[in-house]
Amino acid sequence: MSLSQDPQSRLDAILARIEAARKRSVKPAPFTHLIAVSKTHGEAEIEALIMAGQRRFGENRVQEAKTKFAALNPRDSGLELHLIGPLQTNKVRDAVALFDYVHSLDRPKLAHALASERDATGRCPSLFVQVNTGEEAQKSGVAPSLAGELVRLARDELRLPVIGLMCIPPAHEVAAPHFALLASLARELALDGLSMGMSADFETAIAFGATHVRVGSALFGARH
């Protein structure tokens, strides 16, 4: 796929690859949603994909998303916004107001902050617990051995809407074992959602049951 193509052609090509990967998979998830990762890209580029039919968008930073999507009236436009980057507790209020999904629940303090905001406003995004499958010191996410403890706190004690797990495999490792680990943890914890796979490896993630794939550069090109 060439990024010289128009947005409609790029989107159609990615959707075709998703469908082909699902057909090749022995046991695909019931669905695989495409999240267009629009971080660092501007309103015009986002609007072009909206015109092409894309409705799910992912952002890394709360403030950037708040600025970019303010003029687009996401809920009035039928858009679905996903926070895929780390969430600081002092940004919880803005994140809860703006996003439909948060993919980066990774610690008890954040779970309690989300529960407090839910109690105050009656609103809470659907949540994925981020698992640091490579146990990388510089990366967000709970260690695999502690994922169950965090899920039980957030879902069972605090009654937060935890729907699945998320991971970002180490950049220089084969992704498949990390996707397999995440899928195994999700089965153990009775969670259906698997947010895994990016531009370079989303087809592999689909083979392991991804329900949400996060594709940026293959849709938008290099980050600005």
GROMACS elastic network, one bead per residue, 0.5 to 0.9 nm:
[ bonds ]
;  ai    aj funct       b0    kb
    1     4     6  0.86772   500
    1     5     6  0.78338   500
    1     9     6  0.88649   500
    1    10     6  0.71237   500
    1    13     6  0.71204   500
    1    14     6  0.87105   500
    1   218     6  0.81655   500
    2     5     6  0.57091   500
    2    10     6  0.77609   500
    2   218     6  0.88093   500
    3     6     6  0.76265   500
    3     7     6  0.85316   500
    3    10     6  0.71049   500
    3   218     6  0.74548   500
    3   219     6  0.75340   500
    3   220     6  0.76083   500
    3   221     6  0.64351   500
    4     7     6  0.89875   500
    4    10     6  0.88780   500
    5     8     6  0.80578   500
    5     9     6  0.60021   500
    5    10     6  0.62032   500
    6     9     6  0.54266   500
    6    10     6  0.63479   500
    6    11     6  0.87449   500
    6    48     6  0.89774   500
    7    10     6  0.50808   500
    7    11     6  0.60543   500
    7    12     6  0.84728   500
    7    45     6  0.84404   500
    7    48     6  0.63628   500
    7    49     6  0.58681   500
    7    51     6  0.87779   500
    7    52     6  0.66697   500
    7   219     6  0.74343   500
    7   220     6  0.81990   500
    8    11     6  0.51994   500
    8    12     6  0.60475   500
    8    13     6  0.85363   500
    8    48     6  0.80993   500
    8    49     6  0.69399   500
    8    51     6  0.81245   500
    8    53     6  0.79861   500
    9    12     6  0.50737   500
    9    13     6  0.60514   500
    9    14     6  0.87033   500
    9    52     6  0.85909   500
   10    13     6  0.51641   500
   10    14     6  0.63875   500
   10    15     6  0.87203   500
   10   218     6  0.76658   500
   10   219     6  0.59396   500
   10   220     6  0.86118   500
   11    14     6  0.52784   500
   11    15     6  0.61994   500
   11    16     6  0.85624   500
   11    49     6  0.74882   500
   11    52     6  0.73267   500
   11    53     6  0.83972   500
   11    54     6  0.77037   500
   11   218     6  0.88971   500
   11   219     6  0.65186   500
   12    15     6  0.51368   500
   12    16     6  0.60670   500
   12    17     6  0.86451   500
   12    52     6  0.86641   500
   13    16     6  0.50882   500
   13    17     6  0.62849   500
   13    18     6  0.87192   500
   14    17     6  0.50506   500
   14    18     6  0.62189   500
   14    19     6  0.86831   500
   14    34     6  0.85965   500
   14   215     6  0.86787   500
   14   218     6  0.77907   500
   14   219     6  0.77425   500
   15    18     6  0.50184   500
   15    19     6  0.62329   500
   15    20     6  0.85989   500
   15    34     6  0.76558   500
   16    19     6  0.51356   500
   16    20     6  0.61077   500
   16    21     6  0.85573   500
   17    20     6  0.50236   500
   17    21     6  0.60489   500
   17    22     6  0.85265   500
   17   203     6  0.74527   500
   18    21     6  0.51476   500
   18    22     6  0.62060   500
   18    23     6  0.87316   500
   18    32     6  0.75652   500
   18    33     6  0.89076   500
   18    34     6  0.82791   500
   18   202     6  0.79324   500
   18   203     6  0.66348   500
   18   206     6  0.76389   500
   19    22     6  0.50596   500
   19    23     6  0.63027   500
   19    24     6  0.87648   500
   19    32     6  0.85351   500
   20    23     6  0.51166   500
   20    24     6  0.63343   500
   20    25     6  0.87262   500
   20   203     6  0.86573   500
   21    24     6  0.50980   500
   21    25     6  0.61876   500
   21    28     6  0.86796   500
   21   202     6  0.88302   500
   21   203     6  0.55372   500
   21   204     6  0.79532   500
   21   206     6  0.63889   500
   21   207     6  0.68744   500
   22    25     6  0.51363   500
   22    26     6  0.83365   500
   22    27     6  0.82555   500
   22    28     6  0.56761   500
   22    29     6  0.81007   500
   22    31     6  0.87436   500
   22    32     6  0.80834   500
   22   203     6  0.81524   500
   22   206     6  0.63295   500
   22   207     6  0.69737   500
   22   209     6  0.87963   500
   23    26     6  0.79304   500
   23    28     6  0.78308   500
   24    27     6  0.88501   500
   24    28     6  0.85331   500
   24   207     6  0.75504   500
   25    28     6  0.54417   500
   25   206     6  0.71737   500
   25   208     6  0.78511   500
   25   209     6  0.83087   500
   26   207     6  0.72720   500
   26   208     6  0.89394   500
   27    30     6  0.89180   500
   27   207     6  0.74574   500
   27   208     6  0.79153   500
   27   209     6  0.70657   500
   28    31     6  0.76544   500
   28    32     6  0.83454   500
   28   206     6  0.65794   500
   28   207     6  0.63549   500
   28   208     6  0.71601   500
   28   209     6  0.50373   500
   28   210     6  0.76161   500
   28   211     6  0.86382   500
   29    32     6  0.66049   500
   29   192     6  0.85116   500
   29   193     6  0.88160   500
   29   194     6  0.88829   500
   29   206     6  0.76725   500
   29   207     6  0.87952   500
   29   208     6  0.83362   500
   29   210     6  0.63252   500
   29   211     6  0.59328   500
   30   209     6  0.85726   500
   30   211     6  0.75948   500
   31   209     6  0.89367   500
   31   210     6  0.82685   500
   31   211     6  0.57331   500
   31   212     6  0.82783   500
   32   206     6  0.74349   500
   32   209     6  0.82667   500
   32   210     6  0.62654   500
   32   212     6  0.53936   500
   32   213     6  0.70614   500
   33    56     6  0.80719   500
   33   210     6  0.85937   500
   33   211     6  0.59525   500
   33   213     6  0.63579   500
   33   214     6  0.87378   500
   34    54     6  0.84082   500
   34    55     6  0.88887   500
   34    56     6  0.68031   500
   34    57     6  0.84179   500
   34   211     6  0.86337   500
   34   212     6  0.59923   500
   34   213     6  0.53131   500
   34   214     6  0.63742   500
   34   215     6  0.70994   500
   35    38     6  0.89498   500
   35    54     6  0.85384   500
   35    55     6  0.82069   500
   35    56     6  0.50079   500
   35    57     6  0.51374   500
   35    58     6  0.58728   500
   35    80     6  0.89830   500
   35    81     6  0.87336   500
   35    82     6  0.77485   500
   35   212     6  0.67586   500
   35   213     6  0.59562   500
   35   215     6  0.61499   500
   35   216     6  0.82528   500
   36    46     6  0.89135   500
   36    49     6  0.86618   500
   36    54     6  0.76599   500
   36    55     6  0.83653   500
   36    56     6  0.61672   500
   36    58     6  0.58168   500
   36    59     6  0.88006   500
   36   213     6  0.85642   500
   36   214     6  0.61762   500
   36   215     6  0.52821   500
   36   216     6  0.57046   500
   36   219     6  0.71376   500
   36   220     6  0.84682   500
   37    41     6  0.88049   500
   37    56     6  0.86928   500
   37    57     6  0.57001   500
   37    59     6  0.60610   500
   37    60     6  0.84047   500
   37    82     6  0.88527   500
   37    84     6  0.85536   500
   37   214     6  0.60700   500
   37   215     6  0.55394   500
   37   217     6  0.79280   500
   37   219     6  0.82379   500
   37   220     6  0.82292   500
   38    41     6  0.53429   500
   38    42     6  0.77509   500
   38    45     6  0.83530   500
   38    46     6  0.68782   500
   38    57     6  0.63682   500
   38    58     6  0.59093   500
   38    59     6  0.59197   500
   38    60     6  0.86067   500
   38    65     6  0.89751   500
   38   215     6  0.88229   500
   38   216     6  0.63539   500
   38   217     6  0.89190   500
   38   219     6  0.89094   500
   38   220     6  0.74239   500
   38   223     6  0.88428   500
   39    42     6  0.82739   500
   39    58     6  0.70552   500
   39    60     6  0.60164   500
   39    61     6  0.77351   500
   39    64     6  0.78701   500
   39    65     6  0.78767   500
   39   216     6  0.79978   500
   39   223     6  0.75962   500
   39   224     6  0.88358   500
   40    59     6  0.84593   500
   40    60     6  0.88619   500
   40    64     6  0.80940   500
   40   223     6  0.59251   500
   40   224     6  0.56082   500
   41    44     6  0.83697   500
   41    45     6  0.65187   500
   41    46     6  0.73112   500
   41   220     6  0.75766   500
   41   223     6  0.68597   500
   41   224     6  0.64785   500
   42    45     6  0.55463   500
   42    46     6  0.64290   500
   42    47     6  0.87363   500
   42    68     6  0.70562   500
   43    46     6  0.50408   500
   43    47     6  0.59621   500
   43    48     6  0.85347   500
   43    68     6  0.60427   500
   43    69     6  0.75714   500
   43    71     6  0.87062   500
   43    72     6  0.83289   500
   44    47     6  0.50780   500
   44    48     6  0.61950   500
   44    49     6  0.88537   500
   45    48     6  0.51608   500
   45    49     6  0.66327   500
   45    50     6  0.88122   500
   45   220     6  0.75228   500
   46    49     6  0.52913   500
   46    50     6  0.62568   500
   46    51     6  0.87019   500
   46    57     6  0.85118   500
   46   220     6  0.88398   500
   47    51     6  0.61098   500
   47    52     6  0.85455   500
   47    72     6  0.83449   500
   48    51     6  0.51409   500
   48    52     6  0.63699   500
   48    53     6  0.89280   500
   49    53     6  0.64099   500
   49    54     6  0.55705   500
   49    55     6  0.82587   500
   49   219     6  0.87199   500
   50    53     6  0.51029   500
   50    55     6  0.62143   500
   50    56     6  0.89825   500
   50    79     6  0.85781   500
   51    54     6  0.73356   500
   54    57     6  0.79738   500
   54    79     6  0.83592   500
   55    77     6  0.86327   500
   55    78     6  0.69381   500
   55    80     6  0.60507   500
   55    81     6  0.84639   500
   56    79     6  0.60017   500
   56    81     6  0.60208   500
   56    82     6  0.73723   500
   57    79     6  0.76308   500
   57    80     6  0.63686   500
   57    81     6  0.52008   500
   57    82     6  0.60397   500
   57    83     6  0.86632   500
   57   214     6  0.87518   500
   58    65     6  0.87807   500
   58    80     6  0.86271   500
   58    81     6  0.59841   500
   58    83     6  0.57374   500
   58    84     6  0.60658   500
   58    85     6  0.87559   500
   58   214     6  0.73533   500
   58   215     6  0.87783   500
   58   216     6  0.86421   500
   59    62     6  0.74398   500
   59    64     6  0.78100   500
   59    65     6  0.61304   500
   59    81     6  0.76706   500
   59    82     6  0.63376   500
   59    83     6  0.52078   500
   59    84     6  0.58840   500
   59    85     6  0.68464   500
   60    64     6  0.80056   500
   60    65     6  0.78597   500
   60    82     6  0.86500   500
   60    83     6  0.58752   500
   60    84     6  0.52882   500
   60    86     6  0.70554   500
   60    87     6  0.86988   500
   61    64     6  0.54316   500
   61    65     6  0.62494   500
   61    66     6  0.85961   500
   61    83     6  0.73121   500
   61    84     6  0.82319   500
   61    85     6  0.62468   500
   61    86     6  0.76644   500
   61    87     6  0.78856   500
   62    65     6  0.52766   500
   62    66     6  0.60652   500
   62    67     6  0.87100   500
   62    83     6  0.74012   500
   62    85     6  0.85884   500
   62    87     6  0.78463   500
   62    91     6  0.70654   500
   62    92     6  0.89277   500
   62    94     6  0.70958   500
   62    95     6  0.60821   500
   62    98     6  0.83059   500
   62    99     6  0.87509   500
   63    67     6  0.62197   500
   63    68     6  0.86531   500
   63    91     6  0.85430   500
   63    94     6  0.82335   500
   63    95     6  0.88287   500
   64    67     6  0.52709   500
   64    68     6  0.62054   500
   64    69     6  0.85244   500
   65    68     6  0.51609   500
   65    69     6  0.57894   500
   65    70     6  0.80111   500
   65    81     6  0.88333   500
   65    83     6  0.86839   500
   65    98     6  0.83642   500
   66    69     6  0.56223   500
   66    70     6  0.58075   500
   66    94     6  0.81052   500
   66    95     6  0.86954   500
   66    98     6  0.70999   500
   67    70     6  0.55903   500
   67    71     6  0.79940   500
   68    71     6  0.68929   500
   68    72     6  0.76945   500
   69    73     6  0.65271   500
   69    74     6  0.65389   500
   70    73     6  0.58327   500
   70    74     6  0.76714   500
   71    74     6  0.83936   500
   72    75     6  0.87213   500
   72    76     6  0.83093   500
   72    77     6  0.71767   500
   73    76     6  0.54099   500
   73    77     6  0.60487   500
   73    78     6  0.87148   500
   73    79     6  0.83947   500
   74    77     6  0.50385   500
   74    78     6  0.61727   500
   74    80     6  0.69823   500
   74    81     6  0.75965   500
   74    98     6  0.86632   500
   75    78     6  0.50514   500
   75    79     6  0.56390   500
   75    80     6  0.72840   500
   75    81     6  0.89282   500
   76    79     6  0.76189   500
   80    99     6  0.75425   500
   80   100     6  0.60579   500
   80   101     6  0.79629   500
   81    98     6  0.74935   500
   81    99     6  0.50271   500
   81   100     6  0.53715   500
   81   101     6  0.65087   500
   81   102     6  0.87299   500
   82    99     6  0.57619   500
   82   100     6  0.60543   500
   82   102     6  0.57681   500
   82   103     6  0.71300   500
   83    86     6  0.80548   500
   83    87     6  0.81348   500
   83    95     6  0.78188   500
   83    99     6  0.64510   500
   83   100     6  0.81669   500
   83   101     6  0.62312   500
   83   103     6  0.60030   500
   83   104     6  0.74048   500
   84    87     6  0.86831   500
   84   101     6  0.84564   500
   84   102     6  0.63430   500
   84   103     6  0.50133   500
   84   104     6  0.60880   500
   84   214     6  0.85612   500
   85   102     6  0.84238   500
   85   103     6  0.73989   500
   85   104     6  0.62814   500
   85   140     6  0.88746   500
   86   103     6  0.84255   500
   86   104     6  0.56123   500
   86   105     6  0.79472   500
   86   106     6  0.84022   500
   86   140     6  0.68323   500
   86   141     6  0.87078   500
   87    90     6  0.84291   500
   87    91     6  0.67152   500
   87    92     6  0.71086   500
   87    95     6  0.80687   500
   87   102     6  0.84335   500
   87   104     6  0.66307   500
   87   105     6  0.75470   500
   87   106     6  0.88357   500
   87   110     6  0.79130   500
   88    91     6  0.54516   500
   88    92     6  0.67911   500
   88   110     6  0.75368   500
   89    92     6  0.52287   500
   89    93     6  0.83763   500
   89   109     6  0.77145   500
   89   110     6  0.58599   500
   89   113     6  0.63934   500
   89   114     6  0.82666   500
   90    93     6  0.73884   500
   90    94     6  0.86871   500
   90   113     6  0.88397   500
   91    94     6  0.55507   500
   91    95     6  0.60872   500
   91    96     6  0.86351   500
   92    96     6  0.59564   500
   92    97     6  0.84945   500
   92   110     6  0.81660   500
   92   113     6  0.69282   500
   92   114     6  0.65210   500
   92   117     6  0.74558   500
   93    96     6  0.53327   500
   93    97     6  0.63162   500
   93    98     6  0.87732   500
   93   113     6  0.88481   500
   93   114     6  0.81907   500
   93   117     6  0.64919   500
   94    97     6  0.51620   500
   94    98     6  0.61744   500
   94    99     6  0.84343   500
   95    98     6  0.52252   500
   95    99     6  0.56412   500
   95   100     6  0.88342   500
   95   102     6  0.81783   500
   95   125     6  0.85026   500
   96    99     6  0.58141   500
   96   100     6  0.76931   500
   96   101     6  0.87546   500
   96   102     6  0.86113   500
   96   114     6  0.77567   500
   96   117     6  0.75469   500
   96   118     6  0.81281   500
   96   123     6  0.69370   500
   96   124     6  0.58042   500
   96   125     6  0.61323   500
   97   100     6  0.84883   500
   97   121     6  0.89930   500
   97   123     6  0.76832   500
   97   124     6  0.81994   500
   97   125     6  0.85671   500
   98   125     6  0.88522   500
   99   102     6  0.69058   500
   99   124     6  0.88032   500
   99   125     6  0.63321   500
   99   126     6  0.89242   500
  100   124     6  0.79166   500
  100   126     6  0.63679   500
  100   127     6  0.88682   500
  101   124     6  0.85815   500
  101   127     6  0.58056   500
  101   128     6  0.78283   500
  102   105     6  0.69999   500
  102   125     6  0.62870   500
  102   126     6  0.63369   500
  102   127     6  0.50082   500
  102   128     6  0.62608   500
  102   129     6  0.86402   500
  103   126     6  0.83914   500
  103   127     6  0.58533   500
  103   129     6  0.64214   500
  103   130     6  0.64198   500
  103   164     6  0.86355   500
  103   165     6  0.77232   500
  103   166     6  0.62659   500
  103   167     6  0.89323   500
  103   195     6  0.74712   500
  104   127     6  0.76427   500
  104   128     6  0.62360   500
  104   129     6  0.58843   500
  104   131     6  0.85878   500
  104   140     6  0.80030   500
  104   141     6  0.72143   500
  104   165     6  0.89092   500
  104   166     6  0.73395   500
  104   167     6  0.89631   500
  105   108     6  0.84788   500
  105   110     6  0.66733   500
  105   111     6  0.68560   500
  105   127     6  0.68118   500
  105   128     6  0.61579   500
  105   130     6  0.56703   500
  105   131     6  0.88870   500
  105   141     6  0.76092   500
  105   142     6  0.85751   500
  105   150     6  0.89299   500
  106   109     6  0.87917   500
  106   110     6  0.71954   500
  106   111     6  0.80343   500
  106   128     6  0.88073   500
  106   129     6  0.58025   500
  106   130     6  0.53510   500
  106   131     6  0.71774   500
  106   132     6  0.88811   500
  106   140     6  0.70065   500
  106   142     6  0.52125   500
  106   147     6  0.85642   500
  106   150     6  0.77315   500
  107   110     6  0.55682   500
  107   111     6  0.65257   500
  107   129     6  0.86875   500
  107   141     6  0.76973   500
  107   142     6  0.66890   500
  107   150     6  0.68925   500
  108   112     6  0.62481   500
  108   113     6  0.86284   500
  108   150     6  0.65291   500
  108   153     6  0.74536   500
  108   154     6  0.76627   500
  109   112     6  0.52555   500
  109   113     6  0.62806   500
  109   114     6  0.87513   500
  110   114     6  0.61405   500
  110   115     6  0.85304   500
  111   114     6  0.51889   500
  111   115     6  0.61920   500
  111   116     6  0.86830   500
  111   150     6  0.84081   500
  111   153     6  0.79162   500
  111   154     6  0.58112   500
  111   158     6  0.78426   500
  111   160     6  0.79927   500
  112   116     6  0.61506   500
  112   117     6  0.86667   500
  112   154     6  0.78500   500
  112   158     6  0.75099   500
  113   116     6  0.51102   500
  113   117     6  0.62929   500
  113   118     6  0.85674   500
  114   117     6  0.51492   500
  114   118     6  0.60684   500
  114   119     6  0.86003   500
  114   124     6  0.71575   500
  114   125     6  0.89768   500
  114   160     6  0.79881   500
  115   119     6  0.61306   500
  115   120     6  0.85961   500
  115   124     6  0.79163   500
  115   154     6  0.83066   500
  115   158     6  0.64342   500
  115   159     6  0.79530   500
  115   160     6  0.66556   500
  116   119     6  0.50923   500
  116   120     6  0.62137   500
  116   121     6  0.86801   500
  117   121     6  0.59862   500
  117   122     6  0.76837   500
  117   123     6  0.74867   500
  117   124     6  0.75557   500
  118   121     6  0.53291   500
  118   124     6  0.53159   500
  118   160     6  0.84194   500
  119   122     6  0.56068   500
  119   123     6  0.77847   500
  119   124     6  0.89608   500
  120   123     6  0.81954   500
  121   124     6  0.82857   500
  124   127     6  0.84581   500
  124   160     6  0.76060   500
  124   161     6  0.74794   500
  125   160     6  0.88737   500
  125   161     6  0.73476   500
  126   160     6  0.80672   500
  126   161     6  0.52605   500
  126   162     6  0.61264   500
  126   163     6  0.64908   500
  126   164     6  0.89859   500
  127   160     6  0.77466   500
  127   161     6  0.59211   500
  127   163     6  0.58066   500
  127   164     6  0.69545   500
  127   165     6  0.83703   500
  128   161     6  0.87531   500
  128   162     6  0.58275   500
  128   163     6  0.59113   500
  128   166     6  0.58875   500
  128   193     6  0.75765   500
  128   194     6  0.80795   500
  128   195     6  0.75543   500
  129   141     6  0.77431   500
  129   142     6  0.78813   500
  129   147     6  0.76091   500
  129   150     6  0.78646   500
  129   151     6  0.70695   500
  129   162     6  0.72813   500
  129   163     6  0.83961   500
  129   164     6  0.64501   500
  129   166     6  0.59410   500
  129   167     6  0.85841   500
  130   133     6  0.89681   500
  130   140     6  0.75270   500
  130   142     6  0.63074   500
  130   143     6  0.89856   500
  130   147     6  0.83637   500
  130   164     6  0.88807   500
  130   165     6  0.57858   500
  130   167     6  0.56531   500
  130   168     6  0.84374   500
  130   195     6  0.88903   500
  131   134     6  0.86951   500
  131   135     6  0.85442   500
  131   140     6  0.79904   500
  131   143     6  0.59718   500
  131   144     6  0.60198   500
  131   146     6  0.88618   500
  131   147     6  0.66625   500
  131   165     6  0.67992   500
  131   166     6  0.59898   500
  131   167     6  0.52932   500
  131   168     6  0.80620   500
  131   182     6  0.76060   500
  132   135     6  0.50779   500
  132   136     6  0.67682   500
  132   139     6  0.70105   500
  132   140     6  0.65475   500
  132   142     6  0.54523   500
  132   143     6  0.53284   500
  132   144     6  0.66275   500
  132   166     6  0.86576   500
  132   167     6  0.62672   500
  132   168     6  0.72120   500
  132   169     6  0.77808   500
  133   136     6  0.79939   500
  133   141     6  0.81260   500
  133   142     6  0.83030   500
  133   143     6  0.66883   500
  133   144     6  0.60423   500
  133   167     6  0.66150   500
  133   168     6  0.75691   500
  133   169     6  0.65422   500
  133   170     6  0.81783   500
  133   178     6  0.59526   500
  133   179     6  0.85949   500
  133   181     6  0.73878   500
  133   182     6  0.74045   500
  134   139     6  0.89391   500
  134   143     6  0.83627   500
  134   144     6  0.87840   500
  134   168     6  0.84734   500
  134   169     6  0.63450   500
  134   170     6  0.59971   500
  134   173     6  0.89688   500
  134   178     6  0.74198   500
  135   138     6  0.88616   500
  135   139     6  0.78086   500
  135   141     6  0.82514   500
  135   142     6  0.82229   500
  135   143     6  0.60391   500
  135   144     6  0.79298   500
  135   170     6  0.88882   500
  136   139     6  0.54614   500
  136   140     6  0.81517   500
  136   141     6  0.89659   500
  136   170     6  0.76282   500
  137   140     6  0.80193   500
  139   168     6  0.88752   500
  141   144     6  0.88445   500
  141   147     6  0.89898   500
  141   166     6  0.87103   500
  141   167     6  0.78077   500
  142   145     6  0.81904   500
  142   146     6  0.63070   500
  142   147     6  0.59479   500
  142   150     6  0.79968   500
  143   146     6  0.53405   500
  143   147     6  0.62549   500
  144   147     6  0.51683   500
  144   148     6  0.79497   500
  144   181     6  0.84771   500
  144   182     6  0.83440   500
  144   185     6  0.78652   500
  145   148     6  0.72203   500
  145   149     6  0.83520   500
  146   149     6  0.53315   500
  146   150     6  0.64992   500
  146   151     6  0.87995   500
  147   150     6  0.52622   500
  147   151     6  0.61626   500
  147   152     6  0.86185   500
  147   165     6  0.89208   500
  147   185     6  0.79926   500
  148   151     6  0.50871   500
  148   152     6  0.60854   500
  148   153     6  0.85735   500
  148   185     6  0.79932   500
  148   188     6  0.84951   500
  148   189     6  0.66893   500
  149   152     6  0.52537   500
  149   153     6  0.62741   500
  149   154     6  0.87377   500
  150   153     6  0.50974   500
  150   154     6  0.61103   500
  150   155     6  0.83205   500
  151   154     6  0.52123   500
  151   155     6  0.56289   500
  151   156     6  0.74521   500
  151   162     6  0.73584   500
  151   189     6  0.77783   500
  152   155     6  0.53758   500
  152   157     6  0.65425   500
  152   158     6  0.85774   500
  152   189     6  0.86014   500
  153   156     6  0.57598   500
  153   158     6  0.61785   500
  153   159     6  0.82875   500
  153   160     6  0.88863   500
  154   157     6  0.59896   500
  154   158     6  0.50265   500
  154   159     6  0.62231   500
  154   160     6  0.54813   500
  154   161     6  0.80328   500
  154   162     6  0.70605   500
  155   158     6  0.59100   500
  155   161     6  0.63198   500
  155   162     6  0.56024   500
  155   163     6  0.87524   500
  156   159     6  0.53594   500
  156   160     6  0.76493   500
  157   160     6  0.81896   500
  159   162     6  0.83294   500
  162   165     6  0.84548   500
  162   191     6  0.80883   500
  162   193     6  0.89788   500
  163   191     6  0.59718   500
  163   192     6  0.64901   500
  163   193     6  0.55205   500
  163   194     6  0.85814   500
  164   186     6  0.67933   500
  164   189     6  0.89950   500
  164   190     6  0.87448   500
  164   191     6  0.50921   500
  164   192     6  0.57423   500
  164   194     6  0.55552   500
  164   195     6  0.73794   500
  165   182     6  0.69586   500
  165   183     6  0.83108   500
  165   185     6  0.82431   500
  165   186     6  0.65376   500
  165   191     6  0.75463   500
  165   192     6  0.84519   500
  165   193     6  0.62172   500
  165   194     6  0.52588   500
  165   195     6  0.62087   500
  165   196     6  0.84063   500
  166   182     6  0.75031   500
  166   193     6  0.82923   500
  166   194     6  0.59293   500
  166   196     6  0.58184   500
  167   178     6  0.78420   500
  167   179     6  0.77283   500
  167   182     6  0.71779   500
  167   194     6  0.84174   500
  167   195     6  0.67840   500
  167   196     6  0.56761   500
  167   197     6  0.82532   500
  168   171     6  0.82663   500
  168   175     6  0.86613   500
  168   178     6  0.83098   500
  168   179     6  0.89409   500
  168   196     6  0.67641   500
  168   197     6  0.75577   500
  168   198     6  0.84664   500
  169   172     6  0.84671   500
  169   173     6  0.72013   500
  169   174     6  0.79912   500
  169   175     6  0.57354   500
  169   176     6  0.87330   500
  169   177     6  0.89092   500
  169   178     6  0.59924   500
  169   179     6  0.78482   500
  169   196     6  0.86503   500
  169   197     6  0.86657   500
  170   173     6  0.55189   500
  170   174     6  0.80586   500
  170   175     6  0.75685   500
  170   178     6  0.86477   500
  171   174     6  0.82742   500
  171   175     6  0.83616   500
  172   175     6  0.87193   500
  173   176     6  0.89577   500
  174   177     6  0.69233   500
  174   178     6  0.79120   500
  175   178     6  0.54547   500
  175   179     6  0.63778   500
  175   180     6  0.87809   500
  175   197     6  0.84876   500
  175   201     6  0.72016   500
  175   204     6  0.77226   500
  175   205     6  0.80788   500
  176   179     6  0.51120   500
  176   180     6  0.61120   500
  176   181     6  0.86041   500
  176   201     6  0.87045   500
  176   204     6  0.65479   500
  176   205     6  0.71775   500
  176   207     6  0.89951   500
  176   208     6  0.79064   500
  177   181     6  0.61257   500
  177   182     6  0.86594   500
  178   181     6  0.50574   500
  178   182     6  0.62422   500
  178   183     6  0.86329   500
  179   182     6  0.51273   500
  179   183     6  0.61584   500
  179   184     6  0.85783   500
  179   194     6  0.88873   500
  179   196     6  0.70222   500
  179   197     6  0.82168   500
  179   204     6  0.82182   500
  179   205     6  0.61482   500
  179   208     6  0.62825   500
  179   209     6  0.85457   500
  179   210     6  0.84256   500
  180   183     6  0.51510   500
  180   184     6  0.61558   500
  180   185     6  0.86767   500
  180   205     6  0.86199   500
  180   208     6  0.61711   500
  180   209     6  0.89054   500
  181   184     6  0.51027   500
  181   185     6  0.62211   500
  181   186     6  0.86311   500
  182   185     6  0.51345   500
  182   186     6  0.61678   500
  182   187     6  0.87133   500
  182   194     6  0.75692   500
  182   196     6  0.86050   500
  182   208     6  0.89954   500
  183   186     6  0.50831   500
  183   187     6  0.63046   500
  183   188     6  0.87453   500
  183   194     6  0.70138   500
  183   208     6  0.67805   500
  183   209     6  0.70768   500
  183   210     6  0.83043   500
  184   187     6  0.52175   500
  184   188     6  0.63415   500
  184   189     6  0.87550   500
  185   188     6  0.50975   500
  185   189     6  0.62355   500
  185   190     6  0.85793   500
  185   191     6  0.85003   500
  186   189     6  0.51157   500
  186   190     6  0.59565   500
  186   192     6  0.67258   500
  186   193     6  0.76813   500
  186   194     6  0.75706   500
  187   190     6  0.50468   500
  187   191     6  0.61444   500
  187   192     6  0.75111   500
  188   191     6  0.78531   500
  191   194     6  0.82253   500
  192   211     6  0.81127   500
  193   209     6  0.88098   500
  193   210     6  0.74127   500
  193   211     6  0.57611   500
  193   212     6  0.75682   500
  194   205     6  0.89590   500
  194   209     6  0.69680   500
  194   211     6  0.51825   500
  194   212     6  0.62693   500
  194   213     6  0.85488   500
  195   205     6  0.88143   500
  195   210     6  0.60221   500
  195   211     6  0.61429   500
  195   213     6  0.60026   500
  195   214     6  0.76324   500
  196   201     6  0.88573   500
  196   202     6  0.72173   500
  196   205     6  0.59819   500
  196   206     6  0.83080   500
  196   209     6  0.89903   500
  196   210     6  0.59095   500
  196   211     6  0.78953   500
  196   212     6  0.64425   500
  196   213     6  0.55453   500
  196   214     6  0.70595   500
  197   200     6  0.76526   500
  197   201     6  0.53368   500
  197   203     6  0.73334   500
  197   204     6  0.72881   500
  197   205     6  0.50262   500
  197   206     6  0.76226   500
  197   210     6  0.74144   500
  197   212     6  0.78606   500
  197   213     6  0.50620   500
  197   214     6  0.60986   500
  197   215     6  0.77630   500
  198   201     6  0.54912   500
  198   203     6  0.86825   500
  198   205     6  0.83924   500
  198   213     6  0.60583   500
  198   216     6  0.73382   500
  198   217     6  0.88447   500
  198   218     6  0.89857   500
  199   202     6  0.59537   500
  199   203     6  0.87535   500
  199   213     6  0.84752   500
  199   214     6  0.71508   500
  199   216     6  0.63340   500
  199   217     6  0.63834   500
  199   218     6  0.56687   500
  199   219     6  0.84460   500
  200   203     6  0.82202   500
  200   204     6  0.89913   500
  200   215     6  0.85223   500
  200   218     6  0.83403   500
  201   204     6  0.53781   500
  201   205     6  0.64314   500
  201   206     6  0.88938   500
  202   206     6  0.62118   500
  202   207     6  0.87587   500
  202   210     6  0.82357   500
  202   213     6  0.60314   500
  202   214     6  0.76473   500
  202   215     6  0.77304   500
  203   206     6  0.50953   500
  203   207     6  0.65321   500
  203   213     6  0.88641   500
  204   207     6  0.51675   500
  204   208     6  0.68198   500
  204   210     6  0.88876   500
  205   208     6  0.52059   500
  205   209     6  0.65251   500
  205   210     6  0.54276   500
  205   211     6  0.89598   500
  205   213     6  0.77094   500
  206   209     6  0.50148   500
  206   211     6  0.75106   500
  206   212     6  0.87017   500
  206   213     6  0.79905   500
  207   210     6  0.73667   500
  210   213     6  0.66394   500
  215   218     6  0.63738   500
  215   219     6  0.67451   500
  215   220     6  0.88211   500
  216   219     6  0.54494   500
  216   220     6  0.58681   500
  216   221     6  0.72340   500
  216   222     6  0.83022   500
  216   223     6  0.84244   500
  217   220     6  0.50178   500
  217   222     6  0.53994   500
  217   223     6  0.70950   500
  218   221     6  0.58689   500
  218   222     6  0.84212   500
  220   223     6  0.77930   500
  221   224     6  0.88517   500
